[in-house]
């Protein structure tokens, strides 16, 4: 399957690491740089991007899937100058990947990719078949982790699966909620060491390109993040001078550069 170059999946090994928060604010940061950005909410069944952005959609991805609404009508403008295609929440039928969902999600991504400079696919957490299919549609992958040991272990598991099942050789990493400067790069180095030791020998073909975990940046612990989430507002809109907001702007600059 060919993957559109302007589509990036934002994923995580476990929930609660700030993946959707980063997807939304990163989209706003890229929009500030003049990019036409769409966030596609692919956390099917447990979506909360609408909560983060304080949006109440009339139509969702579920309506597009079922034919109850047109794709163009389900795309909404979001605060921050980007567009969103929101998923329905609490829909048990999306807990597993059916051939119909697989085909529809693939088709929608192919239709939308040429319309934007960048599409961010906000996936669910973990390595379910639904999550892995959403990631497979993207040309690039960004894994979000925190310094918590369980998050690091799950991030490694995700990277391993993507390398072995999808032949990914370049995976980007953002470490959220760091308590000291440089902690994120240390975690990246630890993950790279483990991947070199345990994943690299399993890569095929032997002698092919290595698996590289690219450190895109770290976001410090910042009470402004909780304030923005509680207000249901983008951090870049409500508290743009906060250290976390500045970190996200720096990540966007590296991504765009």
C-alpha positions in Angstrom: 0.0 0.0 0.0 1.4 3.4 -0.9 1.3 5.9 1.9 0.6 9.6 1.2 3.7 11.7 2.0 1.7 14.4 3.7 -0.2 12.2 6.1 1.3 11.6 9.6 -0.2 9.3 12.2 0.0 10.5 15.8 -0.1 7.5 18.1 0.9 6.1 21.5 1.4 2.8 23.2 -0.9 3.7 26.1 -3.7 6.2 26.8 -3.3 9.3 28.9 0.0 10.5 27.5 -1.5 13.6 25.8 -1.7 12.3 22.2 -4.9 14.1 21.3 -3.8 17.2 23.1 -0.6 17.2 21.0 -2.4 16.4 17.7 -4.7 19.4 18.2 -2.1 21.9 19.3 0.5 20.7 16.7 -2.1 21.2 14.0 -2.6 24.8 15.3 1.1 25.4 15.3 1.5 24.1 11.7 -1.5 26.2 10.7 0.4 29.3 12.1 3.2 28.4 9.7 0.8 28.7 6.8 0.0 25.0 6.3 -3.4 23.8 5.4 -3.9 21.1 8.1 -6.7 18.6 8.8 -6.9 16.4 11.9 -8.6 13.2 11.2 -9.9 11.6 14.4 -9.3 7.9 13.9 -9.8 7.0 17.6 -12.9 5.1 16.5 -15.4 4.5 19.4 -13.4 6.4 22.1 -13.0 9.8 20.4 -12.4 12.9 22.5 -11.0 15.4 20.0 -14.4 17.1 20.1 -14.0 17.6 23.8 -10.5 19.0 23.5 -11.6 21.5 20.9 -15.1 22.2 22.5 -16.8 21.3 19.3 -20.3 19.8 18.9 -20.4 18.3 15.4 -23.6 17.8 13.6 -22.0 15.1 11.5 -19.1 12.7 12.3 -17.0 10.1 10.6 -19.6 7.6 11.7 -22.2 9.4 9.7 -19.9 9.4 6.6 -19.3 5.6 7.1 -23.1 4.9 7.3 -24.1 7.2 4.5 -26.0 9.5 6.8 -23.9 12.5 5.7 -21.4 13.7 3.1 -17.7 13.8 3.7 -17.4 17.5 3.0 -20.2 18.3 5.3 -18.5 16.5 8.2 -15.3 18.5 8.0 -15.4 21.4 10.4 -13.2 24.5 11.0 -11.5 24.3 14.4 -10.1 26.9 16.7 -6.5 27.5 15.7 -7.1 27.7 11.9 -7.1 24.1 10.9 -9.9 21.6 9.9 -11.1 18.5 11.7 -13.0 15.4 10.8 -14.4 14.1 14.1 -15.2 10.5 15.0 -18.3 9.3 16.9 -17.8 8.3 20.5 -19.0 5.2 22.4 -19.7 3.2 19.2 -19.0 -0.5 20.0 -19.0 -1.4 16.3 -15.6 0.2 15.9 -13.9 -1.8 18.6 -12.6 -4.2 15.9 -11.6 -3.7 12.3 -14.1 -4.9 9.8 -13.4 -5.1 6.0 -15.9 -2.3 5.5 -14.3 0.1 8.0 -10.8 -0.8 6.6 -12.0 0.2 3.1 -13.9 3.3 4.1 -11.1 4.7 6.2 -8.6 4.1 3.5 -10.8 5.7 0.8 -11.4 8.8 3.0 -7.7 9.3 3.6 -6.9 9.0 -0.1 -9.7 11.5 -1.0 -8.6 14.1 1.6 -4.8 13.8 1.3 -4.5 16.0 -1.9 -6.6 18.8 -0.4 -4.2 19.6 2.5 -0.6 20.3 3.1 -0.7 17.9 6.0 -3.1 15.5 7.6 -2.6 14.4 11.2 -4.4 11.1 11.9 -5.1 11.0 15.7 -5.2 7.3 16.3 -6.4 5.3 19.3 -3.8 4.1 21.8 -2.3 0.6 21.7 -1.7 -1.9 18.9 -5.2 -3.1 18.1 -6.0 -3.8 14.4 -8.0 -0.6 14.2 -5.1 1.5 15.4 -2.5 -0.3 13.2 -4.7 0.1 10.1 -5.0 3.8 10.8 -1.3 4.1 11.1 -0.7 2.1 7.9 -2.5 4.9 6.0 0.2 7.4 6.9 3.5 8.1 5.4 5.0 9.1 8.7 4.5 8.1 12.3 4.8 10.2 15.5 4.8 8.2 18.8 3.9 10.2 21.9 5.3 8.9 25.3 5.9 10.1 28.8 8.8 9.3 31.2 6.5 6.9 33.0 7.9 3.3 32.8 4.7 1.8 31.6 4.5 4.5 28.8 8.1 3.8 27.8 7.4 0.0 27.7 4.3 0.5 25.6 6.0 3.0 23.3 8.7 0.3 22.7 6.1 -2.3 22.0 4.4 0.0 19.4 7.7 0.8 17.7 8.6 -2.9 17.5 5.2 -3.8 15.9 5.5 -0.9 13.4 9.0 -1.9 12.4 8.2 -5.6 12.0 4.7 -5.5 10.6 4.7 -2.3 8.6 8.4 -2.3 7.8 8.8 1.2 9.3 12.4 2.3 9.5 11.9 5.9 10.6 9.6 6.7 13.6 9.4 10.1 15.2 9.1 10.5 19.0 7.8 13.3 21.3 8.2 12.9 25.0 5.5 14.7 27.0 5.4 15.7 30.6 9.2 15.8 31.2 10.3 17.1 34.5 13.8 18.3 33.5 15.5 19.5 30.3 17.0 16.7 28.3 14.9 14.0 29.8 13.1 13.4 26.5 16.3 12.8 24.5 17.6 10.4 27.2 14.4 8.4 26.8 14.8 8.4 23.0 18.3 7.1 23.4 17.1 4.3 25.7 14.4 3.3 23.3 16.9 3.3 20.4 19.3 1.1 22.4 16.6 -1.4 23.1 15.4 -1.4 19.5 18.9 -1.8 18.2 19.4 -4.8 20.5 16.1 -6.6 20.2 14.3 -5.4 17.0 17.2 -4.8 14.6 18.1 -8.5 14.4 14.6 -9.3 13.3 14.4 -6.7 10.5 14.2 -8.0 6.9 16.1 -7.9 4.7 19.3 -8.3 6.6 21.6 -5.4 5.8 18.7 -3.1 4.9 18.2 0.3 6.4 18.3 0.5 10.2 15.4 1.4 12.4 15.8 5.1 13.5 13.8 6.7 16.3 14.0 10.4 15.5 13.6 12.7 18.5 11.3 15.5 17.6 11.1 17.2 20.9 9.9 17.2 24.5 7.1 19.0 26.3 7.7 20.0 30.0 5.2 19.5 32.8 3.2 22.7 32.8 0.1 23.6 34.8 -1.1 25.6 31.8 -1.8 22.3 29.9 -4.3 21.3 32.6 -5.9 24.7 32.6 -6.4 24.6 28.8 -7.8 21.1 28.9 -10.3 22.1 31.6 -11.3 25.1 29.6 -11.6 22.9 26.5 -9.4 25.3 24.6 -6.2 25.0 22.6 -3.1 25.8 24.7 -1.7 27.8 21.7 -4.9 29.9 21.8 -5.4 30.4 25.5 -1.9 30.4 26.9 0.5 30.8 23.9 3.4 32.1 26.1 3.4 29.0 28.3 6.5 26.8 28.3 4.5 23.8 26.9 3.1 26.0 24.1 6.5 27.2 23.2 7.7 23.6 23.1 5.0 22.6 20.7 5.8 25.5 18.4 9.4 24.3 18.4 8.3 20.7 17.5 6.2 22.1 14.7 9.2 24.1 13.4 11.3 20.9 13.3 8.5 19.0 11.6 8.0 21.7 9.0 11.7 22.2 8.5 
